[in-house]
Amino acid sequence: MQRVVVVGGGILGLAVARELVRRGDRVSVLEKEDRWAVHQTGHNSNVVHAGLYYPPGSAKATMSVAGNKSIVDYAVAHDVPVEVCGKLVVATTDDELPALWVLASRAEANGVPARLIDPVEAREYEPEVSCVAALRVESTAIIDFPAICQEMALELAEQGADLRLNTAARAIRTTGNHVEVATGDVVLQADLLVNCAGLHSDRVARMAGLVPEASIVPFRGEYYELREDRRHLVRGLIYPVPDASLPFLGVHLTRMLDGSVHAGPNAVLALRREGYRWRDFSAHDVAEVARFPGTWRLAKRYLRTGVDEVVRSLSRKRFAADLARLVPKIEPADIVPAGSGVRAQALAADGSLVQDFLIQQAPRQVHVLNAPSPAATCALEIAKHIANSIRG
């Protein structure tokens, strides 16, 4: 048995804590907010991904396929709302067909239940969709990820874990036999630190004396939703063929568990690590991003994409036009703002986006430095991976 401090109370931090407690460890979870799953977990699309987008053999591919089953099984076992509804990935022009075929090949290589279908069959699933071909993915699901976190927190409390809300890690140091985490009023002594701090994971790593292999650059994803009288235009989930060079899937349409239909997200640089609105601004956060050389290299590489995303952020007409590529009957008046989320995207110094999960280790420390979507889908699998790596 070892004593472990987990920093971060989103789905990944709670899943890691749960797995370690199940293996007999004594665990403390530190969350700086007053409740669980406040940031990335509480602001995502609640989609359980199937695993078709990721290169065969990558951590995202293998963990998504396994996680798709394990997180759905967990929800069913704990009476958390979940619906395995499947989705369509649609090519709206002939130019997108080669990328769609690549996705179909990846799905087959990764063991994802998916098949190519023609426009007639696509409209049997989504009568209002426009496409020249589509990929039907059966195992995609919709789930309540914040409710999953509440169940995990209840499990941990029942099993005697030390759960600390309103508790931020202020300082970290490693001695020969222990790691110490100061929270402002107390110092916790443990055998191991696991950093699952999401948007602040690189900062926690530096606080612990590690030089992280990547830095976090926050991207805000803004959502609209269809007006209630227009929800009938979408039955399930409709996704575009994504740009393979980007980690973002493009604006898509998602019917939620409550029957609402969310549209989005886009991807714009956030001006604060927890910047959910344009007016959310932190001079410290902006300066940190500006000082990082990878930011400018990324901007140079994707300048046109970045400009397009900003335009879409500022123009409901443009946002609706992109949705209308998928469902032509959608008009600007049909969508209303529906909040946003911030993605903790890890960026290397050369300006490349870290595409796969990134976990960096040091003596008595494990740091999860890149775990954006599909990390919620993969949470139980990432937790097992970390627990296994700790034990060699």
C-alpha positions as CSV (number, residue, x, y, z in Angstrom):
1,M,0.0,0.0,0.0
2,Q,1.2,3.5,-0.8
3,R,0.0,7.0,-0.1
4,V,-0.9,8.9,-3.2
5,V,-1.9,12.6,-3.8
6,V,-4.0,13.2,-7.0
7,V,-4.2,16.8,-8.1
8,G,-7.3,17.5,-10.1
9,G,-10.9,16.5,-9.6
10,G,-12.2,16.0,-13.1
11,I,-13.1,12.7,-14.5
12,L,-9.5,11.6,-15.0
13,G,-8.3,12.5,-11.5
14,L,-11.3,10.8,-9.9
15,A,-10.9,7.7,-12.2
16,V,-7.2,7.4,-11.2
17,A,-8.0,7.8,-7.6
18,R,-10.7,5.1,-7.9
19,E,-8.4,2.7,-9.6
20,L,-5.6,3.2,-7.0
21,V,-8.0,2.8,-4.1
22,R,-9.3,-0.4,-5.6
23,R,-5.7,-1.7,-5.6
24,G,-5.3,-0.9,-1.9
25,D,-3.6,2.5,-1.9
26,R,-4.5,5.4,0.4
27,V,-5.5,8.3,-1.8
28,S,-6.1,12.1,-1.4
29,V,-7.7,14.0,-4.2
30,L,-7.2,17.8,-4.3
31,E,-9.6,19.9,-6.3
32,K,-9.3,23.7,-6.2
33,E,-13.0,24.3,-7.1
34,D,-15.9,23.7,-4.7
35,R,-17.3,20.8,-6.7
36,W,-16.1,18.0,-9.0
37,A,-15.8,18.2,-12.8
38,V,-16.1,21.9,-13.1
39,H,-13.9,22.5,-16.1
40,Q,-13.1,20.2,-19.1
41,T,-15.3,17.4,-17.8
42,G,-18.2,19.7,-17.1
43,H,-18.1,21.6,-20.3
44,N,-17.6,18.9,-23.0
45,S,-20.2,17.5,-25.4
46,N,-20.9,14.3,-23.3
47,V,-20.1,12.1,-26.3
48,V,-18.6,8.7,-25.7
49,H,-16.2,8.3,-28.7
50,A,-15.8,5.1,-30.6
51,G,-12.1,5.4,-31.5
52,L,-12.2,5.8,-35.3
53,Y,-10.2,9.0,-35.7
54,Y,-6.9,8.0,-34.2
55,P,-3.9,6.2,-35.8
56,P,-4.0,2.4,-35.2
57,G,-1.8,1.5,-32.3
58,S,-1.9,4.9,-30.7
59,A,-3.0,5.3,-27.1
60,K,-6.1,7.3,-28.1
61,A,-7.1,4.5,-30.5
62,T,-6.7,1.5,-28.2
63,M,-8.0,3.3,-25.1
64,S,-11.0,4.8,-26.9
65,V,-12.2,1.4,-28.1
66,A,-11.7,-0.2,-24.6
67,G,-13.0,3.0,-22.9
68,N,-16.1,3.1,-25.0
69,K,-17.2,-0.1,-23.4
70,S,-15.9,0.4,-19.9
71,I,-17.4,3.9,-19.4
72,V,-20.8,2.8,-20.8
73,D,-20.7,-0.3,-18.5
74,Y,-19.9,1.9,-15.6
75,A,-22.8,4.2,-16.3
76,V,-25.2,1.3,-16.6
77,A,-24.0,-0.3,-13.4
78,H,-24.4,3.0,-11.5
79,D,-27.7,4.2,-13.1
80,V,-26.1,7.1,-14.9
81,P,-27.9,8.3,-18.0
82,V,-26.4,6.9,-21.2
83,E,-27.6,6.1,-24.7
84,V,-25.7,4.2,-27.3
85,C,-27.1,6.0,-30.3
86,G,-24.4,5.8,-33.0
87,K,-23.5,8.6,-35.3
88,L,-22.9,9.6,-38.9
89,V,-19.7,11.1,-40.3
90,V,-20.7,12.7,-43.6
91,A,-18.8,13.7,-46.7
92,T,-20.7,16.7,-48.1
93,T,-18.6,16.9,-51.4
94,D,-16.7,14.5,-53.5
95,D,-13.4,16.1,-52.4
96,E,-14.1,14.8,-48.9
97,L,-14.5,11.2,-50.0
98,P,-10.8,10.1,-49.7
99,A,-10.7,11.3,-46.1
100,L,-13.9,9.5,-45.4
101,W,-12.4,6.3,-46.8
102,V,-9.3,6.8,-44.6
103,L,-11.6,7.0,-41.6
104,A,-13.4,3.8,-42.6
105,S,-10.0,2.1,-42.9
106,R,-9.0,3.4,-39.4
107,A,-12.2,2.2,-37.9
108,E,-11.7,-1.3,-39.3
109,A,-8.0,-1.3,-38.1
110,N,-9.1,-0.1,-34.6
111,G,-11.9,-2.6,-34.3
112,V,-14.6,0.1,-34.4
113,P,-18.1,-1.1,-35.6
114,A,-18.6,1.2,-38.6
115,R,-19.6,0.9,-42.3
116,L,-19.8,3.2,-45.3
117,I,-23.3,4.0,-46.5
118,D,-24.8,5.9,-49.4
119,P,-26.9,9.1,-49.2
120,V,-30.2,7.1,-49.3
121,E,-29.3,5.0,-46.3
122,A,-27.8,8.1,-44.5
123,R,-31.2,9.8,-44.8
124,E,-32.8,6.8,-43.1
125,Y,-30.9,7.8,-40.0
126,E,-31.0,11.6,-40.6
127,P,-33.8,12.6,-43.0
128,E,-32.5,16.2,-43.3
129,V,-28.8,15.4,-43.8
130,S,-26.9,16.4,-47.0
131,C,-24.0,14.1,-48.1
132,V,-22.5,12.2,-51.0
133,A,-21.6,9.3,-48.6
134,A,-21.4,8.7,-44.9
135,L,-19.8,6.5,-42.3
136,R,-22.2,4.9,-39.8
137,V,-20.5,4.4,-36.4
138,E,-22.6,2.2,-34.2
139,S,-20.8,2.4,-30.8
140,T,-20.8,6.2,-30.3
141,A,-22.9,7.1,-27.2
142,I,-24.2,10.1,-25.2
143,I,-23.6,10.1,-21.5
144,D,-23.7,12.4,-18.4
145,F,-20.0,12.7,-17.6
146,P,-20.5,15.0,-14.6
147,A,-22.9,12.4,-13.1
148,I,-20.2,9.8,-13.7
149,C,-17.9,12.0,-11.6
150,Q,-20.4,12.3,-8.8
151,E,-20.7,8.5,-8.7
152,M,-16.9,8.1,-8.6
153,A,-16.7,10.6,-5.8
154,L,-19.4,8.7,-3.8
155,E,-17.5,5.5,-4.3
156,L,-14.2,7.1,-3.1
157,A,-15.9,8.6,-0.1
158,E,-17.4,5.2,0.8
159,Q,-14.0,3.5,0.5
160,G,-12.3,6.0,2.8
161,A,-10.5,8.2,0.3
162,D,-9.5,11.7,1.4
163,L,-11.5,14.1,-0.8
164,R,-10.6,17.8,-0.6
165,L,-12.6,20.4,-2.5
166,N,-11.6,24.0,-2.3
167,T,-8.0,22.8,-2.0
168,A,-5.3,23.8,-4.5
169,A,-1.8,22.5,-4.6
170,R,0.4,25.5,-3.8
171,A,3.9,24.0,-3.6
172,I,5.4,20.6,-4.3
173,R,8.7,19.1,-3.4
174,T,10.2,15.6,-3.6
175,T,12.5,14.3,-0.9
176,G,14.4,11.0,-1.0
177,N,11.5,9.0,0.3
178,H,8.4,11.2,-0.1
179,V,6.7,13.9,-2.1
180,E,5.2,16.8,-0.2
181,V,2.2,18.9,-1.4
182,A,1.5,22.1,0.4
183,T,-2.1,23.4,0.1
184,G,-1.8,26.6,2.0
185,D,-2.8,25.4,5.4
186,V,-1.5,21.8,5.5
187,V,1.3,19.8,3.9
188,L,0.4,16.4,2.7
189,Q,3.1,13.8,2.6
190,A,2.8,10.9,0.2
191,D,4.8,8.3,-1.7
192,L,3.5,9.4,-5.1
193,L,2.0,12.4,-6.8
194,V,-0.3,12.0,-9.8
195,N,-1.0,15.3,-11.7
196,C,-4.4,15.3,-13.5
197,A,-4.8,19.1,-13.4
198,G,-6.0,19.4,-17.0
199,L,-5.8,23.1,-17.9
200,H,-3.1,23.6,-15.3
201,S,-1.2,20.3,-15.7
202,D,2.0,21.9,-17.1
203,R,2.1,24.4,-14.2
204,V,1.7,21.7,-11.6
205,A,4.5,19.8,-13.3
206,R,6.8,22.8,-13.2
207,M,5.8,23.4,-9.5
208,A,7.0,19.8,-8.9
209,G,10.3,20.6,-10.5
210,L,9.7,18.8,-13.8
211,V,10.5,20.3,-17.2
212,P,7.3,19.4,-19.1
213,E,7.6,18.0,-22.6
214,A,4.8,20.3,-23.8
215,S,2.9,23.4,-22.6
216,I,-0.8,23.9,-22.3
217,V,-2.4,26.4,-24.7
218,P,-6.1,26.9,-24.0
219,F,-8.6,26.7,-26.9
220,R,-12.2,27.8,-26.3
221,G,-14.9,25.8,-28.0
222,E,-18.2,27.7,-28.3
223,Y,-21.6,25.9,-28.7
224,Y,-24.9,26.9,-30.1
225,E,-28.1,24.8,-29.8
226,L,-31.1,24.5,-32.0
227,R,-34.2,26.3,-31.0
228,E,-36.8,23.8,-29.5
229,D,-39.1,24.1,-32.5
230,R,-36.1,23.1,-34.8
231,R,-34.8,20.2,-32.9
232,H,-36.6,17.8,-35.2
233,L,-34.0,18.5,-37.9
234,V,-31.5,16.3,-36.1
235,R,-32.3,12.8,-34.7
236,G,-28.8,11.9,-33.4
237,L,-25.2,12.8,-34.0
238,I,-23.9,14.3,-37.3
239,Y,-20.2,15.0,-37.8
240,P,-18.3,16.4,-40.7
241,V,-15.2,14.7,-42.1
242,P,-12.4,16.3,-40.0
243,D,-9.1,17.9,-41.0
244,A,-6.6,15.2,-40.2
245,S,-3.9,17.7,-39.4
246,L,-5.9,19.2,-36.5
247,P,-7.0,17.6,-33.2
248,F,-10.5,19.3,-33.5
249,L,-13.3,17.5,-35.2
250,G,-15.1,20.5,-36.7
251,V,-18.5,21.8,-35.8
252,H,-21.1,19.0,-35.5
253,L,-24.6,18.4,-34.3
254,T,-25.3,16.3,-31.2
255,R,-28.7,15.4,-29.8
256,M,-28.3,15.4,-26.0
257,L,-29.9,13.2,-23.4
258,D,-32.5,15.8,-22.6
259,G,-33.5,16.1,-26.3
260,S,-31.7,19.4,-27.0
261,V,-29.4,19.5,-30.0
262,H,-26.0,21.1,-29.5
263,A,-24.1,22.6,-32.4
264,G,-20.3,23.1,-32.3
265,P,-17.8,23.6,-31.0
266,N,-15.5,25.9,-32.9
267,A,-11.9,26.4,-31.6
268,V,-10.4,29.8,-30.8
269,L,-7.5,30.7,-28.6
270,A,-8.8,31.5,-25.1
271,L,-7.5,34.6,-23.4
272,R,-7.5,32.9,-20.0
273,R,-6.9,29.2,-19.0
274,E,-10.5,29.1,-17.8
275,G,-11.8,31.7,-20.3
276,Y,-15.3,30.6,-21.3
277,R,-16.2,34.0,-22.8
278,W,-14.3,36.6,-25.0
279,R,-14.3,39.0,-22.0
280,D,-12.6,36.4,-19.7
281,F,-9.0,37.8,-19.8
282,S,-5.9,37.1,-17.8
283,A,-2.8,39.2,-18.5
284,H,-0.6,36.5,-16.9
285,D,-2.1,33.7,-19.0
286,V,-1.9,35.7,-22.3
287,A,1.7,36.7,-21.5
288,E,2.6,33.0,-20.8
289,V,1.1,31.9,-24.2
290,A,2.9,34.8,-26.0
291,R,6.3,34.0,-24.4
292,F,6.1,30.4,-25.5
293,P,7.8,30.0,-28.9
294,G,5.5,27.1,-30.0
295,T,2.6,29.5,-30.0
296,W,4.0,31.7,-32.8
297,R,5.1,28.6,-34.8
298,L,1.6,27.2,-34.5
299,A,0.0,30.6,-35.5
300,K,2.2,30.7,-38.6
301,R,1.3,27.2,-39.6
302,Y,-2.5,27.6,-39.1
303,L,-3.0,31.3,-39.6
304,R,-5.9,30.9,-42.1
305,T,-7.6,28.3,-39.9
306,G,-7.3,30.5,-36.9
307,V,-8.8,33.5,-38.7
308,D,-11.7,31.3,-39.9
309,E,-12.4,30.1,-36.4
310,V,-12.4,33.7,-35.0
311,V,-14.8,34.8,-37.8
312,R,-17.1,31.8,-37.0
313,S,-16.9,32.8,-33.3
314,L,-18.1,36.3,-34.0
315,S,-20.7,35.5,-36.7
316,R,-23.8,33.5,-36.0
317,K,-24.4,33.6,-39.8
318,R,-21.1,31.9,-40.5
319,F,-21.6,29.4,-37.7
320,A,-25.0,28.5,-39.1
321,A,-23.6,28.3,-42.7
322,D,-21.1,25.6,-41.6
323,L,-23.9,23.7,-39.9
324,A,-26.0,24.0,-43.1
325,R,-23.4,22.1,-45.0
326,L,-24.5,19.1,-42.9
327,V,-28.2,20.0,-42.6
328,P,-29.2,22.5,-45.3
329,K,-32.4,23.6,-43.5
330,I,-30.5,25.1,-40.6
331,E,-30.6,28.9,-40.7
332,P,-29.0,31.6,-38.5
333,A,-32.3,32.2,-36.7
334,D,-32.5,28.5,-35.8
335,I,-29.5,28.6,-33.4
336,V,-29.0,30.2,-30.0
337,P,-25.9,30.4,-27.8
338,A,-25.3,27.5,-25.5
339,G,-22.2,28.0,-23.5
340,S,-18.6,26.9,-24.2
341,G,-15.7,24.8,-22.9
342,V,-12.0,25.2,-22.9
343,R,-9.7,22.5,-24.2
344,A,-6.3,22.0,-22.6
345,Q,-4.3,21.4,-25.7
346,A,-0.6,20.5,-25.3
347,L,1.7,22.2,-27.6
348,A,5.4,21.4,-28.3
349,A,8.1,24.1,-28.5
350,D,8.3,23.5,-32.3
351,G,4.7,24.5,-32.7
352,S,3.3,21.0,-33.2
353,L,0.1,20.0,-31.5
354,V,0.5,17.0,-29.3
355,Q,-1.9,14.5,-30.9
356,D,-1.8,11.6,-28.5
357,F,-2.1,11.4,-24.8
358,L,1.1,12.5,-23.1
359,I,2.1,11.1,-19.7
360,Q,5.5,12.1,-18.3
361,Q,7.0,10.5,-15.2
362,A,9.7,11.5,-12.7
363,P,10.7,9.9,-9.4
364,R,7.6,9.7,-7.3
365,Q,5.6,11.7,-9.9
366,V,3.3,11.0,-12.7
367,H,2.1,13.9,-14.8
368,V,-0.8,13.7,-17.4
369,L,0.2,16.6,-19.7
370,N,-2.1,16.0,-22.6
371,A,-5.5,14.4,-22.1
372,P,-8.2,16.4,-24.0
373,S,-11.0,14.6,-25.8
374,P,-11.4,11.6,-25.9
375,A,-9.9,11.5,-22.4
376,A,-13.4,11.4,-20.7
377,T,-14.2,8.3,-22.8
378,C,-10.9,6.8,-21.9
379,A,-10.8,7.8,-18.3
380,L,-11.0,4.3,-16.8
381,E,-8.5,3.0,-19.2
382,I,-6.0,5.8,-18.6
383,A,-6.4,5.2,-14.9
384,K,-5.5,1.5,-15.3
385,H,-2.5,2.4,-17.4
386,I,-1.2,4.8,-14.8
387,A,-1.8,2.3,-12.0
388,N,0.0,-0.4,-13.9
389,S,2.9,1.9,-14.7
390,I,3.3,2.8,-11.1
391,R,3.8,-0.8,-10.2
392,G,6.2,-1.4,-13.0
